[in-house]
Structures are given as C-alpha cells and as structure tokens.
Amino acid sequence: MWQFFHKLGSPKWFFGIATRFMPWLLAGGLLLLAAGLIWGLAFAPKDYLQGNSYRIIFIHVPSAFLAQSIYISMAVAAVVTLVWRMKLADVFVKAIAPVGLLFTFLALFTGAIWGKPTWGTWWVWDARLTAMLILLFLYGGVIALDRAINDEKSAARAVAVLVLVGVVNIPIIKYSVDWWNTLHQPATFKLTEKPTMPMEMWLPLLLSVLGLYLLFGWLACIRMKTEILVREQRTRWVRELVLAGRK
C-alpha cells in the first residue's frame, strides 16, 4: 500500500499510468452516460406529479454529485499537500478546480431550469441552493488564489488551507434539506437505502452518474498530464518524451 502511495507521488509514474487508463475511462464514460441519458430522457416514464419536467434530473443530479465529490477529493489532496508535501497532490487540486467550477455551475443552471416549472421561479435563497452557490465561489476562490501567488510552493500551501476551510460547506449541502425546512426535495436516492423511485427512473440515473464520474476521471487525467508537463519540462524524462513524440 505504501509503495503504491509513494509511486502515486511520482509525476513520471502517474503520467504513464494515466495514459494507459484514459482510453478506458473515456470509452466507459461515454457509453454509460449515453445509455443513461437516452434511457432517462426518451424512455423513462413520466413522473406522476412533475410530468416530463423531472427529466432534467438525469443531468442535474450527476452534476451536483460530481461537484461535491470533486471538492471532497480536493480536500483529501490538500491534506496530502500539507502533511506529506506531495507535489502531485497540488497538481491534482490545480487541475480539477476548474472542472469542479464547471460542474457546480451546471448543477445550479439545470437546477434553475428545473425550479421554474416546479417552484414557479428560477431561484430562491433555499439552504441547499445557497450552499451550492457558496461552493461555486469556493472553486473560484481556489483558482484565483492559485493564480495570484507566483511561488509554486506558497501557492500550494495557501490553496490547501483554503480548500480545507471550505470543506465545511459540503455537509451543509448534503444535510441542509434535513436540518432546515427547505423547498429543495430530499436526496433522490441513497446508497444505504432502497430507492423511492421506480427502477425505470433510478437505473438510468445511476448510469448517468457513473458515466459522468468516469468522464471526470478522463478529464482530470488530461489536465493533470498537461500540468505535469509544464512543471516538469526541465526534467530529462519530459525532454525524452517530447523528442520521442517528434519522431
């Protein structure tokens, strides 16, 4: 386990393993996401209360799940950065923060589209919606702070601290519908409980979630590889890689 942990800290080793896994992540992600969206948008039954408007759930819920999961993974990487000074953890945070920003915006945007026919308004200062908006600002703050500090090590420490401070917002997002009287509905399905939705609805939703997670893994690998090439451009293995690519 520790040997794998130390290998994972090597930019050269990660670059190679990411290159091998990326085609599988892309193919699996596209296949699962396409299956989930086609099934959910075209063939899943109507909701008995919301009709067809609920179908945005097959985009909204995976985006919201991923937005929170990305921040949690950034918090784990921030701990690794501060405790073990592993530079690949900092690469991970820097690479995926814009991706987290994108999916948080997508969750808010699709939520607004869903909210209009459901609540009669595009936006309300609901506890969960407000917490998700704060998450959007946190992602923006992480990106801005990283770009504002020129020294790589100082930027890594400052960003790691900010990420860990902001992680308190994640349980607020998750449990806000239980702690307060909010307009937002409870969780659509939970891993520890039997789904309240019929199988024809929750199965395509699950496929969409899994597909989007795999596509995130593919996108994270691309962005991390790019960041590694920038940071390690003076090393011998990167120069050899560039020369090999030119042949």
ABEGO torsion letter per residue (X at the ends): XAAAAAAAABAAAAAAAAAAAAAAAAAAAAAAAAAAAAAAAAABBBBAAAEAAAAAAAAAAAAAAAAAAAAAAAAAAAAAAAAAGBAAAAAAAAAAAAAAAAAAAAAAAAAAAAAAAAAGBABBBBAAAAAAAAAAAAAAAAAAAAAABABAAAAAAAAAAAAAAAAAAAAAAAAAAAABBBABBBBABBAABBBABBAAAAAAAAAAAAAAAAAAAAAAAAAAAAAAAAAAAABAAAAAAAAAAAX
